[in-house]
Amino acid sequence: MLFYLSLLAALALLVMVGYRYRTTLPTRVKAFFPRLSHYTPLASFSDQARAGLSSPMFDIESVNIAEGDSRAGLDEQGTQEVLDIMRTQRVNFDQARLIRHNQILARNGIDPSGMPLDSKAVTRL
């Protein structure tokens, strides 16, 4: 009984210390894992264009950068998925975008042509 009570007290102390140092704790934990600090988010359109996320079919250089678009850039999760597809499957930017788009369609029950995979879906009257 005393053992469980001491475990509960130690856990409560750990929670209180974590709450107290919640602002500085993430930076201290990152110091223990230096391999995870190599990723820096691509925050602007120019950074994303330099990373290869632009093509003649999807031209962010002439549309967004030249016009001085003040937005933060493309979606971080989407850009990371496209970069991963480019790296693993060795395809260019446009092909990686198409692969990602087809994966999203498949997750939502839609085939690559745009038709729903549900047999009960009404596609014409």
matplotlib code that plots the C-alpha trace (Angstrom):
import matplotlib.pyplot as plt

x = [0.0, 2.8, 4.5, 1.5, 1.1, 4.7, 4.3, 1.2, 3.1, 6.0, 3.6, 1.9, 5.2, 6.2, 3.0, 3.4, 7.0, 5.9, 3.1, 5.5, 8.1, 5.8, 7.2, 10.9, 10.4, 10.1, 13.4, 15.2, 13.7, 14.7, 18.3, 18.3, 17.3, 19.6, 18.6, 15.0, 16.2, 17.2, 13.6, 12.7, 9.3, 9.1, 7.4, 7.3, 6.6, 10.2, 11.5, 9.1, 10.1, 13.8, 12.9, 11.5, 7.8, 7.2, 6.8, 5.3, 2.0, 2.0, 4.0, 4.2, 7.2, 5.5, 2.1, 2.8, 6.4, 6.4, 3.1, 4.3, 1.8, 1.9, 0.4, 2.6, 3.0, 1.6, 0.1, 3.0, 1.5, 0.8, 4.3, 5.9, 3.8, 4.8, 8.4, 8.3, 6.7, 9.3, 12.1, 10.8, 9.3, 11.9, 9.3, 9.1, 6.9, 3.9, 3.8, 4.2, 1.2, -0.9, 0.1, -0.9, -4.1, -5.0, -4.2, -6.6, -9.3, -8.8, -9.1, -12.4, -13.8, -13.3, -11.4, -8.8, -11.3, -13.5, -16.3, -17.4, -16.5, -19.8, -22.1, -25.2, -24.0, -26.2, -24.1, -26.8, -30.5]
y = [0.0, 2.4, 1.5, 2.6, 5.7, 6.7, 6.0, 8.2, 11.0, 10.7, 10.9, 13.9, 15.6, 14.8, 16.3, 19.5, 20.0, 19.4, 21.9, 24.5, 24.2, 23.6, 26.5, 25.5, 21.7, 21.1, 22.8, 20.8, 17.6, 18.4, 18.7, 15.0, 14.1, 16.1, 14.0, 15.4, 19.0, 18.8, 19.6, 23.2, 24.0, 25.7, 28.9, 31.0, 30.5, 31.3, 28.6, 26.1, 27.1, 26.6, 23.2, 22.1, 22.6, 24.5, 23.5, 25.0, 23.3, 24.6, 27.9, 29.6, 31.6, 33.8, 33.8, 34.1, 35.3, 37.9, 39.4, 39.6, 37.3, 37.8, 34.4, 31.9, 29.5, 26.1, 23.7, 22.2, 18.7, 18.6, 19.8, 17.3, 14.5, 15.6, 15.8, 12.3, 11.0, 12.7, 11.2, 7.7, 7.1, 9.3, 11.2, 14.9, 17.5, 17.2, 13.4, 13.5, 15.9, 13.5, 10.5, 12.4, 13.5, 10.0, 8.8, 11.4, 10.4, 6.7, 7.4, 9.1, 6.3, 8.0, 6.4, 8.4, 9.3, 11.1, 8.5, 7.3, 3.7, 3.3, 1.1, 2.9, 6.4, 8.0, 9.3, 10.1, 10.5]
z = [0.0, 0.9, -2.4, -4.4, -2.4, -3.1, -6.8, -6.8, -5.0, -7.5, -10.4, -9.0, -8.4, -12.0, -13.3, -11.2, -12.4, -16.0, -15.7, -14.1, -16.8, -19.7, -21.7, -21.5, -21.4, -25.2, -26.0, -23.2, -24.5, -28.1, -26.9, -26.1, -29.7, -32.1, -35.1, -34.9, -35.1, -38.8, -40.0, -40.5, -41.8, -45.2, -44.1, -47.3, -51.0, -51.9, -49.5, -51.0, -54.6, -53.6, -52.2, -55.6, -55.0, -58.2, -61.8, -65.0, -64.2, -60.6, -60.8, -57.4, -58.5, -61.1, -59.4, -55.7, -55.3, -58.1, -57.0, -53.4, -51.8, -48.0, -47.0, -45.2, -48.1, -49.0, -46.4, -44.3, -44.0, -47.8, -48.7, -46.4, -48.0, -51.5, -50.6, -49.0, -52.2, -54.4, -52.2, -51.9, -55.3, -57.2, -59.2, -60.0, -58.3, -60.6, -60.5, -56.6, -56.5, -58.6, -56.5, -53.3, -54.8, -55.9, -52.4, -50.9, -53.4, -52.5, -48.8, -49.5, -51.6, -55.1, -58.0, -59.9, -62.6, -60.1, -59.9, -56.4, -55.6, -53.7, -55.7, -54.3, -55.4, -58.0, -60.8, -63.4, -63.5]

ax = plt.figure().add_subplot(projection="3d")
ax.plot(x, y, z, "-o")
ax.set_aspect("equal")
plt.show()
